Amino acid sequence: MHVSRKLFKRGAMVMAGAMVALGVATAAAGSASAAPSAGVCNGGSIAPGPYTTLTINGVCTVDQGSVFVTGNLTIKTNGVLIAAFGGSNLIVKGTLTVGNYADLILGCEPGAFICFNDPDQVHGTMATSDSVGKLVGNTAQAMIVHRTNIKGDVKQNMGGGGYNCNSDSNLQGSPDYTDYEDNNVGGSVSVTKVQTCWTGFIRNQVAGSVVWNNNFAYDPDGNEITSNKIGGDLKCMGNIPAPQVGDSSGGPNLVAGMRTGQCQSTLLP
């Protein structure tokens, strides 16, 4: 059941990536010269190279080579950033902010989330090496993050597309959801008041604490919190369904600090 659900979501988003990557219009976000400047992407592929800041207004992809942002990257209202193509990494020294009704797909890897351009769409052979200073979601629609080095905190509050599994037109049929897998977080994580189709926090390494409160997942298999290594506390409260291993085939979380609320059990999750 876990595999089929993942394949359903992957299939929808592969279509989204292909449509964007093969679109007629390819928009450069700004100058990719040796001297970085502020960039704005209104749609299409972002030109590889350095930028001081980067603003995403349309449906934009990091698929032509690596993009380096010395300051902040902001996905504006209704914007979409797809950075899940092998050979094209996204490095943001400052904060990556996902705004109102915006979508973020960041990172890819074999098995868990196969790169859109991977020749093996069954098992996967490619992986990205993305990095951001801090990750913030302010009423974002979708936050899908894999194999990313996040040097500071992760803070996602509200949003999620609603308590349903309705398709998101920006994701070409996939429902909105929140998922963090195989990431390295140097700070703490806070995911609160998200209402969406499905939520997962799986195989992450977190130096600080994790707060997972009041998140409603329409899928009864949602709120999978499993196989994480957490250096601080794990605090869970008011989540529907309660945090669980679900059908992920994952193991217990390793928590150095205290476990409170719905996450008190040392086994589930």
C-alpha positions, -999 to +999 in steps of 0.1 A: +000+000+000+029+024+008+046+016-025+014+021-046+006+054-029+042+067-036+040+055-072+007+073-076+023+106-064+055+100-083+037+093-116+017+125-114+047+146-106+069+130-133+043+143-157+045+178-142+083+177-145+082+165-181+057+192-192+077+220-176+111+207-189+098+202-224+078+234-227+084+258-255+091+287-233+123+285-213+128+315-191+161+325-176+158+339-140+185+364-145+221+369-154+243+338-148+275+358-153+305+357-130+292+386-110+259+374-095+228+396-096+192+394-084+171+369-104+134+366-112+118+336-128+083+339-142+083+304-157+105+278-174+140+267-167+162+288-144+196+295-160+224+279-141+249+301-122+251+325-093+225+349-080+224+373-051+187+366-046+161+346-065+123+352-068+100+326-082+067+339-097+056+311-120+063+274-126+101+272-126+126+243-127+162+238-118+170+214-147+197+230-168+226+229-143+232+240-107+219+272-093+237+291-065+219+318-044+242+338-020+211+353-003+175+343+000+152+325-024+115+333-023+086+314-040+058+340-043+021+333-040+010+305-064+046+300-075+061+265-081+097+255-079+107+220-091+143+212-082+145+175-086+166+168-116+199+148-114+229+170-123+212+202-113+216+211-077+201+241-058+223+258-033+208+286-012+230+302+014+201+322+030+165+313+036+143+294+011+107+307+017+076+290+002+048+315+002+010+314+002-004+286-021+031+279-034+046+245-042+082+233-035+097+200-048+133+199-037+157+170-041+155+135-055+171+101-049+168+064-058+138+047-044+122+074-022+118+101-049+133+094-083+147+123-103+125+135-131+153+130-156+165+096-143+166+070-171+155+044-145+120+055-134+114+023-115+143+022-090+164+053-098+201+058-102+205+096-099+205+119-068+208+156-061+229+173-035+209+204-025+215+228+004+197+256+020+204+278+050+169+277+064+136+264+051+103+283+058+068+275+046+041+301+051+007+286+042+024+267+014+004+242-007+031+215-010+064+210+007+082+179-007+118+178+003+143+149-001+181+145+004+187+181+012+212+196+037+194+222+057+219+241+078+194+259+101+157+254+110+127+241+092+095+259+100+062+251+082+030+266+094-006+262+081-014+256+044-013+222+027-042+226+003-069+216+027-081+184+044-086+165+012-067+146-016-079+169-044-054+173-073-033+204-076-032+217-111+004+229-106+014+193-099-005+179-129-029+157-109-010+149-077-026+160-045-008+185-023+012+169+006+040+175+030+070+151+030+105+153+044+127+123+037+165+116+041+174+152+050+201+165+073+188+194+095+213+214+115+187+232+136+152+222+147+120+213+129+085+227+135+055+216+113+022+229+126-014+233+116-010+218+081-042+204+065-033+182+035-036+148+018-006+130+034+023+139+056+056+122+063+088+127+082+111+098+075+148+089+078+159+125+087+188+135+109+179+165+130+204+181+154+177+199+174+141+192+184+111+182+163+076+197+169+048+181+150+015+196+162-021+199+149-015+185+115-045+169+097-038+143+070-068+131+050-051+099+041-055+076+072-019+066+066-007+102+072+016+116+098+042+089+093+071+099+116+096+071+115+133+061+113+145+096+123+176+104+144+167+134+166+192+152+188+167+171+209+130+164+218+102+149+198+069+167+206+036+157+190+002+170+198-033+172+182-024+154+150-050+135+130-043+107+125-018+103+154+018+099+144+025+064+132+049+041+113+020+034+089+029+013+058+063+029+055+081-003+068+102+021+089+116+016+124+114+036+157+128+071+159+160+075+179+154+105+202+181+119+225+158+142+244+123+138+257+093+124+239+060+141+246+023+139+237+014+115+209+050+106+204+057+093+239+059+057+228+095+046+220+082+022+193+052+039+176+066+061+163 
